[in-house]
Amino acid sequence: MFTINSKEDGYADAEADGKVQEECLQKFSSRDYIMEPTVFNTLKTYFQAGGSPEHVIQLLSENYSAVAQTVNLLAEWLIQMGQ
C-alpha cells in the first residue's frame, strides 16, 4: 500500500531537522569543540539536517582557543630546555 506524504509530514520533518541543527549548533558553540573526536559525526548530522556550512565555520573558528595545543607547546619547550 502506498501513502502520500502530506504537508504536515513535511512540516514535521522540517521541525525535526531544525531541532537537530539547534543541538549541533550548541555543540559547535562550545570552546574548542573542533578538537573533539565526535566533531566529524556532528558535522555529518548537521549537514544531513540541512545546516549551513558558513554558520558552522563561524562558530567553530570563533570558539577555538587552542588550550590543549598551547599546553602541549609549553610542555615541549620545557622538555627542550631540560626542565
mmCIF file of the N, C-alpha and C atoms, coordinates in Angstrom:
data_MODEL
# 
_entry.id   MODEL 
# 
loop_
_atom_site.group_PDB 
_atom_site.id 
_atom_site.type_symbol 
_atom_site.label_atom_id 
_atom_site.label_alt_id 
_atom_site.label_comp_id 
_atom_site.label_asym_id 
_atom_site.label_entity_id 
_atom_site.label_seq_id 
_atom_site.pdbx_PDB_ins_code 
_atom_site.Cartn_x 
_atom_site.Cartn_y 
_atom_site.Cartn_z 
_atom_site.occupancy 
_atom_site.B_iso_or_equiv 
_atom_site.pdbx_formal_charge 
_atom_site.auth_seq_id 
_atom_site.auth_comp_id 
_atom_site.auth_asym_id 
_atom_site.auth_atom_id 
_atom_site.pdbx_PDB_model_num 
ATOM 1   N N  . MET A 1 1  ? 0.842  -1.177 0.000  1.00 0.00 ? 1  MET A N  1 
ATOM 2   C CA . MET A 1 1  ? 0.000  0.000  0.000  1.00 0.00 ? 1  MET A CA 1 
ATOM 3   C C  . MET A 1 1  ? 0.886  1.238  0.000  1.00 0.00 ? 1  MET A C  1 
ATOM 4   N N  . PHE A 1 2  ? 0.555  2.168  -0.854 1.00 0.00 ? 2  PHE A N  1 
ATOM 5   C CA . PHE A 1 2  ? 1.315  3.404  -0.964 1.00 0.00 ? 2  PHE A CA 1 
ATOM 6   C C  . PHE A 1 2  ? 0.624  4.504  -0.183 1.00 0.00 ? 2  PHE A C  1 
ATOM 7   N N  . THR A 1 3  ? 1.450  5.343  0.454  1.00 0.00 ? 3  THR A N  1 
ATOM 8   C CA . THR A 1 3  ? 0.893  6.502  1.141  1.00 0.00 ? 3  THR A CA 1 
ATOM 9   C C  . THR A 1 3  ? 1.486  7.752  0.527  1.00 0.00 ? 3  THR A C  1 
ATOM 10  N N  . ILE A 1 4  ? 0.707  8.782  0.559  1.00 0.00 ? 4  ILE A N  1 
ATOM 11  C CA . ILE A 1 4  ? 1.152  10.063 0.024  1.00 0.00 ? 4  ILE A CA 1 
ATOM 12  C C  . ILE A 1 4  ? 1.512  10.955 1.201  1.00 0.00 ? 4  ILE A C  1 
ATOM 13  N N  . ASN A 1 5  ? 2.712  11.510 1.154  1.00 0.00 ? 5  ASN A N  1 
ATOM 14  C CA . ASN A 1 5  ? 3.142  12.406 2.226  1.00 0.00 ? 5  ASN A CA 1 
ATOM 15  C C  . ASN A 1 5  ? 2.338  13.690 2.171  1.00 0.00 ? 5  ASN A C  1 
ATOM 16  N N  . SER A 1 6  ? 1.815  14.067 3.285  1.00 0.00 ? 6  SER A N  1 
ATOM 17  C CA . SER A 1 6  ? 1.045  15.302 3.356  1.00 0.00 ? 6  SER A CA 1 
ATOM 18  C C  . SER A 1 6  ? 1.961  16.470 3.696  1.00 0.00 ? 6  SER A C  1 
ATOM 19  N N  . LYS A 1 7  ? 1.413  17.656 3.644  1.00 0.00 ? 7  LYS A N  1 
ATOM 20  C CA . LYS A 1 7  ? 2.179  18.847 4.014  1.00 0.00 ? 7  LYS A CA 1 
ATOM 21  C C  . LYS A 1 7  ? 2.569  18.780 5.485  1.00 0.00 ? 7  LYS A C  1 
ATOM 22  N N  . GLU A 1 8  ? 1.722  18.147 6.298  1.00 0.00 ? 8  GLU A N  1 
ATOM 23  C CA . GLU A 1 8  ? 2.022  18.028 7.721  1.00 0.00 ? 8  GLU A CA 1 
ATOM 24  C C  . GLU A 1 8  ? 3.276  17.196 7.949  1.00 0.00 ? 8  GLU A C  1 
ATOM 25  N N  . ASP A 1 9  ? 3.475  16.142 7.153  1.00 0.00 ? 9  ASP A N  1 
ATOM 26  C CA . ASP A 1 9  ? 4.677  15.325 7.277  1.00 0.00 ? 9  ASP A CA 1 
ATOM 27  C C  . ASP A 1 9  ? 5.918  16.145 6.957  1.00 0.00 ? 9  ASP A C  1 
ATOM 28  N N  . GLY A 1 10 ? 5.837  16.968 5.935  1.00 0.00 ? 10 GLY A N  1 
ATOM 29  C CA . GLY A 1 10 ? 6.955  17.828 5.575  1.00 0.00 ? 10 GLY A CA 1 
ATOM 30  C C  . GLY A 1 10 ? 7.266  18.827 6.673  1.00 0.00 ? 10 GLY A C  1 
ATOM 31  N N  . TYR A 1 11 ? 6.224  19.320 7.319  1.00 0.00 ? 11 TYR A N  1 
ATOM 32  C CA . TYR A 1 11 ? 6.421  20.259 8.429  1.00 0.00 ? 11 TYR A CA 1 
ATOM 33  C C  . TYR A 1 11 ? 7.094  19.565 9.604  1.00 0.00 ? 11 TYR A C  1 
ATOM 34  N N  . ALA A 1 12 ? 6.674  18.340 9.883  1.00 0.00 ? 12 ALA A N  1 
ATOM 35  C CA . ALA A 1 12 ? 7.276  17.578 10.989 1.00 0.00 ? 12 ALA A CA 1 
ATOM 36  C C  . ALA A 1 12 ? 8.742  17.300 10.705 1.00 0.00 ? 12 ALA A C  1 
ATOM 37  N N  . ASP A 1 13 ? 9.055  16.977 9.445  1.00 0.00 ? 13 ASP A N  1 
ATOM 38  C CA . ASP A 1 13 ? 10.447 16.733 9.071  1.00 0.00 ? 13 ASP A CA 1 
ATOM 39  C C  . ASP A 1 13 ? 11.281 17.995 9.213  1.00 0.00 ? 13 ASP A C  1 
ATOM 40  N N  . ALA A 1 14 ? 10.732 19.113 8.773  1.00 0.00 ? 14 ALA A N  1 
ATOM 41  C CA . ALA A 1 14 ? 11.455 20.386 8.887  1.00 0.00 ? 14 ALA A CA 1 
ATOM 42  C C  . ALA A 1 14 ? 11.654 20.760 10.353 1.00 0.00 ? 14 ALA A C  1 
ATOM 43  N N  . GLU A 1 15 ? 10.650 20.485 11.165 1.00 0.00 ? 15 GLU A N  1 
ATOM 44  C CA . GLU A 1 15 ? 10.765 20.779 12.590 1.00 0.00 ? 15 GLU A CA 1 
ATOM 45  C C  . GLU A 1 15 ? 11.837 19.902 13.241 1.00 0.00 ? 15 GLU A C  1 
ATOM 46  N N  . ALA A 1 16 ? 11.868 18.617 12.869 1.00 0.00 ? 16 ALA A N  1 
ATOM 47  C CA . ALA A 1 16 ? 12.883 17.699 13.401 1.00 0.00 ? 16 ALA A CA 1 
ATOM 48  C C  . ALA A 1 16 ? 14.272 18.122 12.945 1.00 0.00 ? 16 ALA A C  1 
ATOM 49  N N  . ASP A 1 17 ? 14.404 18.513 11.670 1.00 0.00 ? 17 ASP A N  1 
ATOM 50  C CA . ASP A 1 17 ? 15.692 18.977 11.158 1.00 0.00 ? 17 ASP A CA 1 
ATOM 51  C C  . ASP A 1 17 ? 16.152 20.225 11.906 1.00 0.00 ? 17 ASP A C  1 
ATOM 52  N N  . GLY A 1 18 ? 15.222 21.117 12.190 1.00 0.00 ? 18 GLY A N  1 
ATOM 53  C CA . GLY A 1 18 ? 15.561 22.333 12.927 1.00 0.00 ? 18 GLY A CA 1 
ATOM 54  C C  . GLY A 1 18 ? 16.053 22.018 14.320 1.00 0.00 ? 18 GLY A C  1 
ATOM 55  N N  . LYS A 1 19 ? 15.434 21.039 14.959 1.00 0.00 ? 19 LYS A N  1 
ATOM 56  C CA . LYS A 1 19 ? 15.855 20.651 16.305 1.00 0.00 ? 19 LYS A CA 1 
ATOM 57  C C  . LYS A 1 19 ? 17.248 20.023 16.271 1.00 0.00 ? 19 LYS A C  1 
ATOM 58  N N  . VAL A 1 20 ? 17.512 19.171 15.280 1.00 0.00 ? 20 VAL A N  1 
ATOM 59  C CA . VAL A 1 20 ? 18.834 18.549 15.121 1.00 0.00 ? 20 VAL A CA 1 
ATOM 60  C C  . VAL A 1 20 ? 19.886 19.621 14.886 1.00 0.00 ? 20 VAL A C  1 
ATOM 61  N N  . GLN A 1 21 ? 19.577 20.575 14.011 1.00 0.00 ? 21 GLN A N  1 
ATOM 62  C CA . GLN A 1 21 ? 20.519 21.661 13.731 1.00 0.00 ? 21 GLN A CA 1 
ATOM 63  C C  . GLN A 1 21 ? 20.820 22.454 14.995 1.00 0.00 ? 21 GLN A C  1 
ATOM 64  N N  . GLU A 1 22 ? 19.802 22.758 15.784 1.00 0.00 ? 22 GLU A N  1 
ATOM 65  C CA . GLU A 1 22 ? 19.991 23.532 17.013 1.00 0.00 ? 22 GLU A CA 1 
ATOM 66  C C  . GLU A 1 22 ? 20.879 22.784 18.009 1.00 0.00 ? 22 GLU A C  1 
ATOM 67  N N  . GLU A 1 23 ? 20.668 21.472 18.138 1.00 0.00 ? 23 GLU A N  1 
ATOM 68  C CA . GLU A 1 23 ? 21.502 20.668 19.043 1.00 0.00 ? 23 GLU A CA 1 
ATOM 69  C C  . GLU A 1 23 ? 22.957 20.675 18.585 1.00 0.00 ? 23 GLU A C  1 
ATOM 70  N N  . CYS A 1 24 ? 23.159 20.553 17.286 1.00 0.00 ? 24 CYS A N  1 
ATOM 71  C CA . CYS A 1 24 ? 24.519 20.576 16.739 1.00 0.00 ? 24 CYS A CA 1 
ATOM 72  C C  . CYS A 1 24 ? 25.158 21.945 16.934 1.00 0.00 ? 24 CYS A C  1 
ATOM 73  N N  . LEU A 1 25 ? 24.401 23.009 16.714 1.00 0.00 ? 25 LEU A N  1 
ATOM 74  C CA . LEU A 1 25 ? 24.931 24.360 16.876 1.00 0.00 ? 25 LEU A CA 1 
ATOM 75  C C  . LEU A 1 25 ? 25.362 24.629 18.309 1.00 0.00 ? 25 LEU A C  1 
ATOM 76  N N  . GLN A 1 26 ? 24.642 24.067 19.272 1.00 0.00 ? 26 GLN A N  1 
ATOM 77  C CA . GLN A 1 26 ? 25.054 24.208 20.664 1.00 0.00 ? 26 GLN A CA 1 
ATOM 78  C C  . GLN A 1 26 ? 26.417 23.565 20.889 1.00 0.00 ? 26 GLN A C  1 
ATOM 79  N N  . LYS A 1 27 ? 26.628 22.401 20.278 1.00 0.00 ? 27 LYS A N  1 
ATOM 80  C CA . LYS A 1 27 ? 27.931 21.732 20.407 1.00 0.00 ? 27 LYS A CA 1 
ATOM 81  C C  . LYS A 1 27 ? 29.017 22.553 19.730 1.00 0.00 ? 27 LYS A C  1 
ATOM 82  N N  . PHE A 1 28 ? 28.741 23.054 18.529 1.00 0.00 ? 28 PHE A N  1 
ATOM 83  C CA . PHE A 1 28 ? 29.728 23.848 17.798 1.00 0.00 ? 28 PHE A CA 1 
ATOM 84  C C  . PHE A 1 28 ? 30.089 25.129 18.546 1.00 0.00 ? 28 PHE A C  1 
ATOM 85  N N  . SER A 1 29 ? 29.198 25.610 19.403 1.00 0.00 ? 29 SER A N  1 
ATOM 86  C CA . SER A 1 29 ? 29.429 26.839 20.160 1.00 0.00 ? 29 SER A CA 1 
ATOM 87  C C  . SER A 1 29 ? 30.306 26.639 21.385 1.00 0.00 ? 29 SER A C  1 
ATOM 88  N N  . SER A 1 30 ? 30.565 25.399 21.759 1.00 0.00 ? 30 SER A N  1 
ATOM 89  C CA . SER A 1 30 ? 31.382 25.161 22.945 1.00 0.00 ? 30 SER A CA 1 
ATOM 90  C C  . SER A 1 30 ? 32.863 25.348 22.614 1.00 0.00 ? 30 SER A C  1 
ATOM 91  N N  . ARG A 1 31 ? 33.637 25.707 23.633 1.00 0.00 ? 31 ARG A N  1 
ATOM 92  C CA . ARG A 1 31 ? 35.053 26.025 23.455 1.00 0.00 ? 31 ARG A CA 1 
ATOM 93  C C  . ARG A 1 31 ? 35.825 24.819 22.924 1.00 0.00 ? 31 ARG A C  1 
ATOM 94  N N  . ASP A 1 32 ? 36.603 25.053 21.897 1.00 0.00 ? 32 ASP A N  1 
ATOM 95  C CA . ASP A 1 32 ? 37.486 24.052 21.277 1.00 0.00 ? 32 ASP A CA 1 
ATOM 96  C C  . ASP A 1 32 ? 36.767 22.781 20.829 1.00 0.00 ? 32 ASP A C  1 
ATOM 97  N N  . TYR A 1 33 ? 35.476 22.900 20.454 1.00 0.00 ? 33 TYR A N  1 
ATOM 98  C CA . TYR A 1 33 ? 34.741 21.712 20.017 1.00 0.00 ? 33 TYR A CA 1 
ATOM 99  C C  . TYR A 1 33 ? 35.384 21.085 18.775 1.00 0.00 ? 33 TYR A C  1 
ATOM 100 N N  . ILE A 1 34 ? 36.067 21.881 17.991 1.00 0.00 ? 34 ILE A N  1 
ATOM 101 C CA . ILE A 1 34 ? 36.706 21.370 16.781 1.00 0.00 ? 34 ILE A CA 1 
ATOM 102 C C  . ILE A 1 34 ? 37.746 20.296 17.103 1.00 0.00 ? 34 ILE A C  1 
ATOM 103 N N  . MET A 1 35 ? 38.231 20.272 18.327 1.00 0.00 ? 35 MET A N  1 
ATOM 104 C CA . MET A 1 35 ? 39.222 19.279 18.733 1.00 0.00 ? 35 MET A CA 1 
ATOM 105 C C  . MET A 1 35 ? 38.589 18.000 19.297 1.00 0.00 ? 35 MET A C  1 
ATOM 106 N N  . GLU A 1 36 ? 37.282 17.970 19.432 1.00 0.00 ? 36 GLU A N  1 
ATOM 107 C CA . GLU A 1 36 ? 36.599 16.798 19.980 1.00 0.00 ? 36 GLU A CA 1 
ATOM 108 C C  . GLU A 1 36 ? 36.587 15.662 18.961 1.00 0.00 ? 36 GLU A C  1 
ATOM 109 N N  . PRO A 1 37 ? 36.718 14.423 19.417 1.00 0.00 ? 37 PRO A N  1 
ATOM 110 C CA . PRO A 1 37 ? 36.706 13.283 18.490 1.00 0.00 ? 37 PRO A CA 1 
ATOM 111 C C  . PRO A 1 37 ? 35.379 13.120 17.751 1.00 0.00 ? 37 PRO A C  1 
ATOM 112 N N  . THR A 1 38 ? 34.297 13.661 18.289 1.00 0.00 ? 38 THR A N  1 
ATOM 113 C CA . THR A 1 38 ? 32.978 13.497 17.671 1.00 0.00 ? 38 THR A CA 1 
ATOM 114 C C  . THR A 1 38 ? 32.621 14.612 16.687 1.00 0.00 ? 38 THR A C  1 
ATOM 115 N N  . VAL A 1 39 ? 33.542 15.533 16.441 1.00 0.00 ? 39 VAL A N  1 
ATOM 116 C CA . VAL A 1 39 ? 33.220 16.690 15.600 1.00 0.00 ? 39 VAL A CA 1 
ATOM 117 C C  . VAL A 1 39 ? 32.779 16.267 14.194 1.00 0.00 ? 39 VAL A C  1 
ATOM 118 N N  . PHE A 1 40 ? 33.394 15.251 13.614 1.00 0.00 ? 40 PHE A N  1 
ATOM 119 C CA . PHE A 1 40 ? 33.033 14.849 12.253 1.00 0.00 ? 40 PHE A CA 1 
ATOM 120 C C  . PHE A 1 40 ? 31.640 14.237 12.200 1.00 0.00 ? 40 PHE A C  1 
ATOM 121 N N  . ASN A 1 41 ? 31.275 13.458 13.213 1.00 0.00 ? 41 ASN A N  1 
ATOM 122 C CA . ASN A 1 41 ? 29.926 12.898 13.262 1.00 0.00 ? 41 ASN A CA 1 
ATOM 123 C C  . ASN A 1 41 ? 28.885 13.995 13.434 1.00 0.00 ? 41 ASN A C  1 
ATOM 124 N N  . THR A 1 42 ? 29.199 14.983 14.260 1.00 0.00 ? 42 THR A N  1 
ATOM 125 C CA . THR A 1 42 ? 28.276 16.093 14.479 1.00 0.00 ? 42 THR A CA 1 
ATOM 126 C C  . THR A 1 42 ? 28.132 16.916 13.199 1.00 0.00 ? 42 THR A C  1 
ATOM 127 N N  . LEU A 1 43 ? 29.230 17.141 12.495 1.00 0.00 ? 43 LEU A N  1 
ATOM 128 C CA . LEU A 1 43 ? 29.164 17.857 11.215 1.00 0.00 ? 43 LEU A CA 1 
ATOM 129 C C  . LEU A 1 43 ? 28.290 17.105 10.213 1.00 0.00 ? 43 LEU A C  1 
ATOM 130 N N  . LYS A 1 44 ? 28.464 15.810 10.126 1.00 0.00 ? 44 LYS A N  1 
ATOM 131 C CA . LYS A 1 44 ? 27.676 14.987 9.204  1.00 0.00 ? 44 LYS A CA 1 
ATOM 132 C C  . LYS A 1 44 ? 26.189 15.082 9.539  1.00 0.00 ? 44 LYS A C  1 
ATOM 133 N N  . THR A 1 45 ? 25.867 14.968 10.815 1.00 0.00 ? 45 THR A N  1 
ATOM 134 C CA . THR A 1 45 ? 24.475 15.063 11.260 1.00 0.00 ? 45 THR A CA 1 
ATOM 135 C C  . THR A 1 45 ? 23.894 16.426 10.925 1.00 0.00 ? 45 THR A C  1 
ATOM 136 N N  . TYR A 1 46 ? 24.665 17.473 11.181 1.00 0.00 ? 46 TYR A N  1 
ATOM 137 C CA . TYR A 1 46 ? 24.217 18.843 10.931 1.00 0.00 ? 46 TYR A CA 1 
ATOM 138 C C  . TYR A 1 46 ? 23.946 19.079 9.447  1.00 0.00 ? 46 TYR A C  1 
ATOM 139 N N  . PHE A 1 47 ? 24.849 18.642 8.600  1.00 0.00 ? 47 PHE A N  1 
ATOM 140 C CA . PHE A 1 47 ? 24.673 18.848 7.163  1.00 0.00 ? 47 PHE A CA 1 
ATOM 141 C C  . PHE A 1 47 ? 23.532 18.001 6.605  1.00 0.00 ? 47 PHE A C  1 
ATOM 142 N N  . GLN A 1 48 ? 23.342 16.803 7.131  1.00 0.00 ? 48 GLN A N  1 
ATOM 143 C CA . GLN A 1 48 ? 22.223 15.966 6.694  1.00 0.00 ? 48 GLN A CA 1 
ATOM 144 C C  . GLN A 1 48 ? 20.884 16.593 7.066  1.00 0.00 ? 48 GLN A C  1 
ATOM 145 N N  . ALA A 1 49 ? 20.881 17.404 8.121  1.00 0.00 ? 49 ALA A N  1 
ATOM 146 C CA . ALA A 1 49 ? 19.664 18.094 8.536  1.00 0.00 ? 49 ALA A CA 1 
ATOM 147 C C  . ALA A 1 49 ? 19.503 19.425 7.803  1.00 0.00 ? 49 ALA A C  1 
ATOM 148 N N  . GLY A 1 50 ? 20.389 19.713 6.844  1.00 0.00 ? 50 GLY A N  1 
ATOM 149 C CA . GLY A 1 50 ? 20.266 20.915 6.020  1.00 0.00 ? 50 GLY A CA 1 
ATOM 150 C C  . GLY A 1 50 ? 20.941 22.146 6.589  1.00 0.00 ? 50 GLY A C  1 
ATOM 151 N N  . GLY A 1 51 ? 21.923 21.947 7.459  1.00 0.00 ? 51 GLY A N  1 
ATOM 152 C CA . GLY A 1 51 ? 22.615 23.068 8.086  1.00 0.00 ? 51 GLY A CA 1 
ATOM 153 C C  . GLY A 1 51 ? 23.505 23.847 7.139  1.00 0.00 ? 51 GLY A C  1 
ATOM 154 N N  . SER A 1 52 ? 23.799 25.073 7.512  1.00 0.00 ? 52 SER A N  1 
ATOM 155 C CA . SER A 1 52 ? 24.607 25.994 6.706  1.00 0.00 ? 52 SER A CA 1 
ATOM 156 C C  . SER A 1 52 ? 26.098 25.854 7.020  1.00 0.00 ? 52 SER A C  1 
ATOM 157 N N  . PRO A 1 53 ? 26.938 25.599 6.013  1.00 0.00 ? 53 PRO A N  1 
ATOM 158 C CA . PRO A 1 53 ? 28.381 25.491 6.249  1.00 0.00 ? 53 PRO A CA 1 
ATOM 159 C C  . PRO A 1 53 ? 28.990 26.784 6.802  1.00 0.00 ? 53 PRO A C  1 
ATOM 160 N N  . GLU A 1 54 ? 28.498 27.931 6.348  1.00 0.00 ? 54 GLU A N  1 
ATOM 161 C CA . GLU A 1 54 ? 29.058 29.206 6.794  1.00 0.00 ? 54 GLU A CA 1 
ATOM 162 C C  . GLU A 1 54 ? 28.876 29.391 8.295  1.00 0.00 ? 54 GLU A C  1 
ATOM 163 N N  . HIS A 1 55 ? 27.716 28.999 8.798  1.00 0.00 ? 55 HIS A N  1 
ATOM 164 C CA . HIS A 1 55 ? 27.427 29.154 10.222 1.00 0.00 ? 55 HIS A CA 1 
ATOM 165 C C  . HIS A 1 55 ? 28.358 28.269 11.058 1.00 0.00 ? 55 HIS A C  1 
ATOM 166 N N  . VAL A 1 56 ? 28.590 27.038 10.605 1.00 0.00 ? 56 VAL A N  1 
ATOM 167 C CA . VAL A 1 56 ? 29.480 26.115 11.320 1.00 0.00 ? 56 VAL A CA 1 
ATOM 168 C C  . VAL A 1 56 ? 30.900 26.665 11.359 1.00 0.00 ? 56 VAL A C  1 
ATOM 169 N N  . ILE A 1 57 ? 31.390 27.123 10.235 1.00 0.00 ? 57 ILE A N  1 
ATOM 170 C CA . ILE A 1 57 ? 32.747 27.668 10.163 1.00 0.00 ? 57 ILE A CA 1 
ATOM 171 C C  . ILE A 1 57 ? 32.897 28.844 11.116 1.00 0.00 ? 57 ILE A C  1 
ATOM 172 N N  . GLN A 1 58 ? 31.905 29.717 11.129 1.00 0.00 ? 58 GLN A N  1 
ATOM 173 C CA . GLN A 1 58 ? 31.950 30.878 12.021 1.00 0.00 ? 58 GLN A CA 1 
ATOM 174 C C  . GLN A 1 58 ? 31.997 30.439 13.479 1.00 0.00 ? 58 GLN A C  1 
ATOM 175 N N  . LEU A 1 59 ? 31.106 29.522 13.876 1.00 0.00 ? 59 LEU A N  1 
ATOM 176 C CA . LEU A 1 59 ? 31.059 29.087 15.275 1.00 0.00 ? 59 LEU A CA 1 
ATOM 177 C C  . LEU A 1 59 ? 32.331 28.365 15.702 1.00 0.00 ? 59 LEU A C  1 
ATOM 178 N N  . LEU A 1 60 ? 32.802 27.445 14.873 1.00 0.00 ? 60 LEU A N  1 
ATOM 179 C CA . LEU A 1 60 ? 33.995 26.683 15.237 1.00 0.00 ? 60 LEU A CA 1 
ATOM 180 C C  . LEU A 1 60 ? 35.224 27.580 15.336 1.00 0.00 ? 60 LEU A C  1 
ATOM 181 N N  . SER A 1 61 ? 35.345 28.532 14.432 1.00 0.00 ? 61 SER A N  1 
ATOM 182 C CA . SER A 1 61 ? 36.520 29.407 14.473 1.00 0.00 ? 61 SER A CA 1 
ATOM 183 C C  . SER A 1 61 ? 36.443 30.424 15.612 1.00 0.00 ? 61 SER A C  1 
ATOM 184 N N  . GLU A 1 62 ? 35.255 30.956 15.893 1.00 0.00 ? 62 GLU A N  1 
ATOM 185 C CA . GLU A 1 62 ? 35.115 31.921 16.987 1.00 0.00 ? 62 GLU A CA 1 
ATOM 186 C C  . GLU A 1 62 ? 35.359 31.276 18.349 1.00 0.00 ? 62 GLU A C  1 
ATOM 187 N N  . ASN A 1 63 ? 35.051 29.996 18.470 1.00 0.00 ? 63 ASN A N  1 
ATOM 188 C CA . ASN A 1 63 ? 35.142 29.313 19.759 1.00 0.00 ? 63 ASN A CA 1 
ATOM 189 C C  . ASN A 1 63 ? 36.404 28.465 19.893 1.00 0.00 ? 63 ASN A C  1 
ATOM 190 N N  . TYR A 1 64 ? 37.341 28.657 18.995 1.00 0.00 ? 64 TYR A N  1 
ATOM 191 C CA . TYR A 1 64 ? 38.607 27.931 19.067 1.00 0.00 ? 64 TYR A CA 1 
ATOM 192 C C  . TYR A 1 64 ? 39.607 28.756 19.855 1.00 0.00 ? 64 TYR A C  1 
ATOM 193 N N  . SER A 1 65 ? 40.054 28.218 20.981 1.00 0.00 ? 65 SER A N  1 
ATOM 194 C CA . SER A 1 65 ? 41.017 28.953 21.800 1.00 0.00 ? 65 SER A CA 1 
ATOM 195 C C  . SER A 1 65 ? 42.350 28.220 21.936 1.00 0.00 ? 65 SER A C  1 
ATOM 196 N N  . ALA A 1 66 ? 42.454 27.008 21.426 1.00 0.00 ? 66 ALA A N  1 
ATOM 197 C CA . ALA A 1 66 ? 43.707 26.245 21.361 1.00 0.00 ? 66 ALA A CA 1 
ATOM 198 C C  . ALA A 1 66 ? 44.327 25.976 22.721 1.00 0.00 ? 66 ALA A C  1 
ATOM 199 N N  . VAL A 1 67 ? 43.508 25.730 23.726 1.00 0.00 ? 67 VAL A N  1 
ATOM 200 C CA . VAL A 1 67 ? 44.029 25.482 25.067 1.00 0.00 ? 67 VAL A CA 1 
ATOM 201 C C  . VAL A 1 67 ? 44.949 24.268 25.079 1.00 0.00 ? 67 VAL A C  1 
ATOM 202 N N  . ALA A 1 68 ? 44.492 23.143 24.556 1.00 0.00 ? 68 ALA A N  1 
ATOM 203 C CA . ALA A 1 68 ? 45.296 21.917 24.581 1.00 0.00 ? 68 ALA A CA 1 
ATOM 204 C C  . ALA A 1 68 ? 46.585 22.082 23.778 1.00 0.00 ? 68 ALA A C  1 
ATOM 205 N N  . GLN A 1 69 ? 46.504 22.731 22.635 1.00 0.00 ? 69 GLN A N  1 
ATOM 206 C CA . GLN A 1 69 ? 47.681 22.922 21.799 1.00 0.00 ? 69 GLN A CA 1 
ATOM 207 C C  . GLN A 1 69 ? 48.698 23.840 22.480 1.00 0.00 ? 69 GLN A C  1 
ATOM 208 N N  . THR A 1 70 ? 48.231 24.855 23.181 1.00 0.00 ? 70 THR A N  1 
ATOM 209 C CA . THR A 1 70 ? 49.124 25.757 23.894 1.00 0.00 ? 70 THR A CA 1 
ATOM 210 C C  . THR A 1 70 ? 49.851 25.028 25.017 1.00 0.00 ? 70 THR A C  1 
ATOM 211 N N  . VAL A 1 71 ? 49.126 24.209 25.753 1.00 0.00 ? 71 VAL A N  1 
ATOM 212 C CA . VAL A 1 71 ? 49.735 23.430 26.824 1.00 0.00 ? 71 VAL A CA 1 
ATOM 213 C C  . VAL A 1 71 ? 50.790 22.479 26.265 1.00 0.00 ? 71 VAL A C  1 
ATOM 214 N N  . ASN A 1 72 ? 50.479 21.817 25.159 1.00 0.00 ? 72 ASN A N  1 
ATOM 215 C CA . ASN A 1 72 ? 51.449 20.907 24.526 1.00 0.00 ? 72 ASN A CA 1 
ATOM 216 C C  . ASN A 1 72 ? 52.700 21.656 24.074 1.00 0.00 ? 72 ASN A C  1 
ATOM 217 N N  . LEU A 1 73 ? 52.524 22.833 23.524 1.00 0.00 ? 73 LEU A N  1 
ATOM 218 C CA . LEU A 1 73 ? 53.660 23.631 23.079 1.00 0.00 ? 73 LEU A CA 1 
ATOM 219 C C  . LEU A 1 73 ? 54.532 24.048 24.265 1.00 0.00 ? 73 LEU A C  1 
ATOM 220 N N  . LEU A 1 74 ? 53.911 24.501 25.338 1.00 0.00 ? 74 LEU A N  1 
ATOM 221 C CA . LEU A 1 74 ? 54.678 24.881 26.531 1.00 0.00 ? 74 LEU A CA 1 
ATOM 222 C C  . LEU A 1 74 ? 55.425 23.691 27.124 1.00 0.00 ? 74 LEU A C  1 
ATOM 223 N N  . ALA A 1 75 ? 54.771 22.535 27.140 1.00 0.00 ? 75 ALA A N  1 
ATOM 224 C CA . ALA A 1 75 ? 55.436 21.312 27.656 1.00 0.00 ? 75 ALA A CA 1 
ATOM 225 C C  . ALA A 1 75 ? 56.627 20.952 26.786 1.00 0.00 ? 75 ALA A C  1 
ATOM 226 N N  . GLU A 1 76 ? 56.481 21.070 25.475 1.00 0.00 ? 76 GLU A N  1 
ATOM 227 C CA . GLU A 1 76 ? 57.587 20.770 24.573 1.00 0.00 ? 76 GLU A CA 1 
ATOM 228 C C  . GLU A 1 76 ? 58.744 21.733 24.795 1.00 0.00 ? 76 GLU A C  1 
ATOM 229 N N  . TRP A 1 77 ? 58.470 23.005 25.016 1.00 0.00 ? 77 TRP A N  1 
ATOM 230 C CA . TRP A 1 77 ? 59.529 23.979 25.291 1.00 0.00 ? 77 TRP A CA 1 
ATOM 231 C C  . TRP A 1 77 ? 60.267 23.639 26.585 1.00 0.00 ? 77 TRP A C  1 
ATOM 232 N N  . LEU A 1 78 ? 59.511 23.240 27.599 1.00 0.00 ? 78 LEU A N  1 
ATOM 233 C CA . LEU A 1 78 ? 60.148 22.875 28.864 1.00 0.00 ? 78 LEU A CA 1 
ATOM 234 C C  . LEU A 1 78 ? 61.045 21.648 28.701 1.00 0.00 ? 78 LEU A C  1 
ATOM 235 N N  . ILE A 1 79 ? 60.591 20.687 27.926 1.00 0.00 ? 79 ILE A N  1 
ATOM 236 C CA . ILE A 1 79 ? 61.408 19.487 27.675 1.00 0.00 ? 79 ILE A CA 1 
ATOM 237 C C  . ILE A 1 79 ? 62.690 19.865 26.950 1.00 0.00 ? 79 ILE A C  1 
ATOM 238 N N  . GLN A 1 80 ? 62.578 20.735 25.956 1.00 0.00 ? 80 GLN A N  1 
ATOM 239 C CA . GLN A 1 80 ? 63.758 21.162 25.198 1.00 0.00 ? 80 GLN A CA 1 
ATOM 240 C C  . GLN A 1 80 ? 64.733 21.959 26.063 1.00 0.00 ? 80 GLN A C  1 
ATOM 241 N N  . MET A 1 81 ? 64.221 22.653 27.060 1.00 0.00 ? 81 MET A N  1 
ATOM 242 C CA . MET A 1 81 ? 65.089 23.422 27.953 1.00 0.00 ? 81 MET A CA 1 
ATOM 243 C C  . MET A 1 81 ? 65.672 22.552 29.054 1.00 0.00 ? 81 MET A C  1 
ATOM 244 N N  . GLY A 1 82 ? 65.271 21.288 29.095 1.00 0.00 ? 82 GLY A N  1 
ATOM 245 C CA . GLY A 1 82 ? 65.810 20.366 30.088 1.00 0.00 ? 82 GLY A CA 1 
ATOM 246 C C  . GLY A 1 82 ? 65.111 20.452 31.431 1.00 0.00 ? 82 GLY A C  1 
ATOM 247 N N  . GLN A 1 83 ? 63.932 20.951 31.469 1.00 0.00 ? 83 GLN A N  1 
ATOM 248 C CA . GLN A 1 83 ? 63.187 21.096 32.723 1.00 0.00 ? 83 GLN A CA 1 
ATOM 249 C C  . GLN A 1 83 ? 62.346 19.878 33.028 1.00 0.00 ? 83 GLN A C  1 
# 
